[in-house]
Amino acid sequence: MNEVVYSNKAAKQLRKLQPADSKMVRSECNKLTGMPDCANVKALVNHKYQYRLRVGSFRIFFDFDGVAHIVSIEEVKKRDERTY
């Protein structure tokens, strides 16, 4: 079982979302305790973060430390042309 932690930046981005969107994103992030067997997760190449989780029109960028079993949520962004 993994632990999900949020960076200060990600927590701030979540607070700016509409309550329903924030709840949906947090719910999906909590499912990352089952990493690496999670749906809608893609390993990123040549990107600042290791993985991306798709949640509706939002993208959650995170790193996963398989040894310490920590999923670190780094950024939450609405999907648009500037997301990547």
Z-matrix of the N, CA and C atoms (Angstrom, degrees):
N
C 1 1.451
C 2 1.521 1 109.43
N 3 1.322 2 116.46 1 134.79
C 4 1.451 3 122.41 2 -178.40
C 5 1.529 4 110.64 3 -101.87
N 6 1.323 5 115.14 4 160.57
C 7 1.456 6 121.73 5 176.14
C 8 1.529 7 108.19 6 -107.81
N 9 1.317 8 116.83 7 134.82
C 10 1.454 9 122.06 8 178.33
C 11 1.527 10 108.38 9 -101.42
N 12 1.330 11 116.59 10 123.64
C 13 1.469 12 121.76 11 177.15
C 14 1.529 13 108.57 12 -124.09
N 15 1.318 14 116.05 13 148.14
C 16 1.462 15 122.24 14 -178.61
C 17 1.523 16 109.54 15 -109.53
N 18 1.332 17 116.59 16 135.12
C 19 1.463 18 120.10 17 173.31
C 20 1.531 19 107.68 18 -71.78
N 21 1.320 20 116.67 19 164.26
C 22 1.468 21 120.44 20 177.72
C 23 1.519 22 110.95 21 -60.06
N 24 1.323 23 116.46 22 -39.20
C 25 1.461 24 121.79 23 179.80
C 26 1.530 25 111.24 24 -62.76
N 27 1.336 26 116.49 25 -45.68
C 28 1.468 27 120.71 26 -179.74
C 29 1.526 28 111.08 27 -65.58
N 30 1.333 29 117.04 28 -40.54
C 31 1.465 30 120.57 29 179.26
C 32 1.526 31 110.41 30 -62.86
N 33 1.321 32 117.25 31 -40.32
C 34 1.461 33 121.80 32 178.34
C 35 1.525 34 110.44 33 -65.16
N 36 1.338 35 116.85 34 -42.36
C 37 1.462 36 120.94 35 178.77
C 38 1.527 37 110.78 36 -63.76
N 39 1.318 38 117.63 37 -38.27
C 40 1.468 39 121.16 38 178.32
C 41 1.525 40 111.24 39 -65.53
N 42 1.325 41 117.20 40 -38.72
C 43 1.469 42 120.71 41 -179.91
C 44 1.526 43 111.22 42 -64.85
N 45 1.319 44 118.59 43 -26.69
C 46 1.460 45 122.54 44 -179.01
C 47 1.531 46 112.66 45 -79.39
N 48 1.336 47 117.36 46 -15.84
C 49 1.468 48 120.84 47 -178.87
C 50 1.518 49 110.75 48 -75.99
N 51 1.326 50 114.81 49 160.91
C 52 1.461 51 120.08 50 171.95
C 53 1.529 52 108.24 51 -61.56
N 54 1.343 53 118.74 52 147.39
C 55 1.483 54 120.50 53 -177.56
C 56 1.524 55 114.07 54 -53.27
N 57 1.326 56 117.92 55 -41.17
C 58 1.469 57 120.50 56 -179.18
C 59 1.528 58 110.88 57 -66.27
N 60 1.346 59 116.72 58 -41.15
C 61 1.464 60 120.72 59 178.79
C 62 1.523 61 110.65 60 -66.65
N 63 1.318 62 116.52 61 -42.72
C 64 1.458 63 120.88 62 179.56
C 65 1.524 64 111.17 63 -60.70
N 66 1.324 65 116.24 64 -42.95
C 67 1.467 66 120.95 65 179.09
C 68 1.528 67 110.92 66 -63.34
N 69 1.333 68 116.64 67 -41.97
C 70 1.464 69 121.36 68 179.66
C 71 1.534 70 110.66 69 -63.85
N 72 1.331 71 116.93 70 -44.99
C 73 1.460 72 121.43 71 -179.22
C 74 1.524 73 110.24 72 -64.59
N 75 1.323 74 117.82 73 -45.68
C 76 1.475 75 121.11 74 179.63
C 77 1.530 76 111.30 75 -61.84
N 78 1.331 77 115.71 76 -39.89
C 79 1.459 78 120.03 77 178.90
C 80 1.526 79 111.40 78 -60.50
N 81 1.338 80 116.02 79 -45.21
C 82 1.464 81 119.97 80 179.36
C 83 1.528 82 111.55 81 -69.19
N 84 1.322 83 116.99 82 -36.03
C 85 1.469 84 119.94 83 177.82
C 86 1.525 85 111.04 84 -64.12
N 87 1.334 86 116.61 85 -35.64
C 88 1.464 87 119.81 86 178.97
C 89 1.526 88 111.69 87 -65.27
N 90 1.313 89 117.74 88 -23.90
C 91 1.464 90 121.22 89 177.26
C 92 1.529 91 112.01 90 -71.83
N 93 1.337 92 116.44 91 -12.65
C 94 1.463 93 120.31 92 178.80
C 95 1.524 94 112.14 93 -71.63
N 96 1.317 95 118.16 94 -2.98
C 97 1.468 96 119.98 95 174.76
C 98 1.524 97 109.46 96 -63.40
N 99 1.324 98 117.14 97 -20.37
C 100 1.461 99 121.72 98 178.54
C 101 1.522 100 113.96 99 -90.40
N 102 1.323 101 117.86 100 11.63
C 103 1.477 102 121.18 101 179.94
C 104 1.517 103 109.11 102 -54.58
N 105 1.289 104 120.61 103 138.68
C 106 1.459 105 130.17 104 12.27
C 107 1.516 106 114.27 105 -94.85
N 108 1.319 107 119.21 106 6.73
C 109 1.471 108 121.62 107 -177.92
C 110 1.519 109 110.70 108 -95.90
N 111 1.331 110 117.28 109 70.49
C 112 1.461 111 122.20 110 -178.23
C 113 1.525 112 110.18 111 -127.25
N 114 1.326 113 115.01 112 148.14
C 115 1.464 114 120.63 113 177.78
C 116 1.523 115 110.22 114 -82.85
N 117 1.325 116 116.37 115 155.16
C 118 1.464 117 124.39 116 176.46
C 119 1.521 118 114.02 117 63.35
N 120 1.329 119 117.35 118 23.12
C 121 1.464 120 121.89 119 177.90
C 122 1.520 121 107.89 120 -108.91
N 123 1.323 122 114.99 121 134.47
C 124 1.461 123 120.13 122 178.93
C 125 1.519 124 108.94 123 -129.20
N 126 1.319 125 116.65 124 134.25
C 127 1.466 126 121.26 125 173.32
C 128 1.525 127 107.61 126 -74.80
N 129 1.320 128 115.78 127 133.55
C 130 1.458 129 120.73 128 -178.32
C 131 1.521 130 110.80 129 -100.14
N 132 1.319 131 115.36 130 146.39
C 133 1.461 132 122.35 131 178.82
C 134 1.528 133 107.73 132 -115.45
N 135 1.318 134 117.06 133 137.85
C 136 1.464 135 122.53 134 -179.95
C 137 1.530 136 111.79 135 54.68
N 138 1.310 137 116.39 136 44.94
C 139 1.462 138 122.42 137 179.25
C 140 1.519 139 108.63 138 -131.03
N 141 1.315 140 115.88 139 158.82
C 142 1.470 141 121.81 140 -178.82
C 143 1.533 142 111.91 141 -61.31
N 144 1.326 143 116.49 142 -34.24
C 145 1.471 144 121.73 143 -178.18
C 146 1.523 145 110.59 144 -112.58
N 147 1.338 146 116.22 145 160.61
C 148 1.464 147 121.32 146 -176.16
C 149 1.527 148 113.78 147 -77.51
N 150 1.339 149 117.18 148 -36.55
C 151 1.469 150 120.90 149 -172.01
C 152 1.513 151 111.56 150 -136.54
N 153 1.358 152 114.14 151 161.36
C 154 1.451 153 122.86 152 175.42
C 155 1.523 154 108.53 153 -133.07
N 156 1.324 155 115.99 154 134.26
C 157 1.463 156 122.67 155 175.40
C 158 1.518 157 107.78 156 -112.25
N 159 1.333 158 116.96 157 129.22
C 160 1.468 159 122.14 158 177.04
C 161 1.514 160 109.51 159 -92.90
N 162 1.332 161 116.19 160 127.03
C 163 1.464 162 122.03 161 175.73
C 164 1.520 163 106.84 162 -135.51
N 165 1.308 164 116.78 163 96.63
C 166 1.460 165 120.58 164 -177.27
C 167 1.520 166 110.14 165 58.75
N 168 1.336 167 116.12 166 -124.29
C 169 1.463 168 120.46 167 179.67
C 170 1.529 169 111.58 168 -93.71
N 171 1.324 170 117.39 169 13.28
C 172 1.457 171 121.83 170 179.57
C 173 1.519 172 111.14 171 -109.98
N 174 1.326 173 114.98 172 151.58
C 175 1.458 174 121.80 173 176.00
C 176 1.514 175 107.79 174 -124.57
N 177 1.324 176 115.83 175 128.83
C 178 1.448 177 122.30 176 179.47
C 179 1.518 178 106.84 177 -110.72
N 180 1.315 179 115.51 178 120.68
C 181 1.456 180 121.29 179 179.80
C 182 1.521 181 108.15 180 -100.11
N 183 1.339 182 115.62 181 132.67
C 184 1.458 183 118.38 182 -176.91
C 185 1.512 184 111.34 183 -150.62
N 186 1.327 185 114.30 184 163.76
C 187 1.452 186 122.86 185 174.42
C 188 1.518 187 107.64 186 -114.60
N 189 1.327 188 116.32 187 150.24
C 190 1.467 189 121.38 188 -179.71
C 191 1.511 190 109.21 189 -129.11
N 192 1.318 191 115.66 190 122.22
C 193 1.455 192 122.03 191 176.47
C 194 1.529 193 106.50 192 -101.77
N 195 1.312 194 116.75 193 98.85
C 196 1.460 195 121.78 194 -176.23
C 197 1.511 196 114.09 195 -64.44
N 198 1.328 197 117.91 196 -24.07
C 199 1.460 198 121.26 197 -178.75
C 200 1.523 199 111.01 198 -75.76
N 201 1.342 200 116.62 199 -48.14
C 202 1.460 201 121.17 200 -178.08
C 203 1.528 202 112.25 201 -89.31
N 204 1.330 203 116.86 202 -5.05
C 205 1.467 204 122.69 203 179.62
C 206 1.521 205 112.06 204 59.84
N 207 1.340 206 116.09 205 46.71
C 208 1.463 207 121.17 206 178.69
C 209 1.520 208 109.27 207 -120.47
N 210 1.332 209 115.52 208 127.37
C 211 1.458 210 122.29 209 173.05
C 212 1.522 211 105.73 210 -103.42
N 213 1.314 212 116.59 211 116.54
C 214 1.462 213 121.95 212 -176.44
C 215 1.525 214 109.70 213 -105.20
N 216 1.338 215 116.46 214 107.40
C 217 1.462 216 122.04 215 178.76
C 218 1.530 217 107.27 216 -76.52
N 219 1.328 218 116.86 217 120.19
C 220 1.461 219 121.13 218 -174.58
C 221 1.523 220 113.68 219 -102.50
N 222 1.340 221 117.86 220 -41.03
C 223 1.460 222 120.67 221 -178.25
C 224 1.520 223 110.87 222 -147.12
N 225 1.337 224 115.77 223 148.27
C 226 1.456 225 123.24 224 174.35
C 227 1.523 226 105.73 225 -125.93
N 228 1.328 227 116.79 226 118.40
C 229 1.473 228 120.84 227 -176.60
C 230 1.518 229 110.98 228 -131.60
N 231 1.323 230 115.15 229 143.38
C 232 1.454 231 120.06 230 172.02
C 233 1.519 232 107.96 231 -73.36
N 234 1.291 233 118.13 232 137.07
C 235 1.466 234 123.43 233 -176.41
C 236 1.519 235 109.75 234 -69.39
N 237 1.331 236 116.79 235 119.63
C 238 1.453 237 123.43 236 171.91
C 239 1.526 238 108.41 237 -156.24
N 240 1.334 239 117.30 238 -168.83
C 241 1.466 240 119.84 239 -175.55
C 242 1.529 241 113.19 240 -69.75
N 243 1.344 242 118.58 241 -14.64
C 244 1.459 243 121.80 242 179.96
C 245 1.531 244 113.42 243 -101.15
N 246 1.317 245 118.71 244 2.46
C 247 1.462 246 122.22 245 -175.65
C 248 1.521 247 111.64 246 -62.87
N 249 1.312 248 117.96 247 -44.33
C 250 1.453 249 121.70 248 -178.02
C 251 1.488 250 108.46 249 -100.55
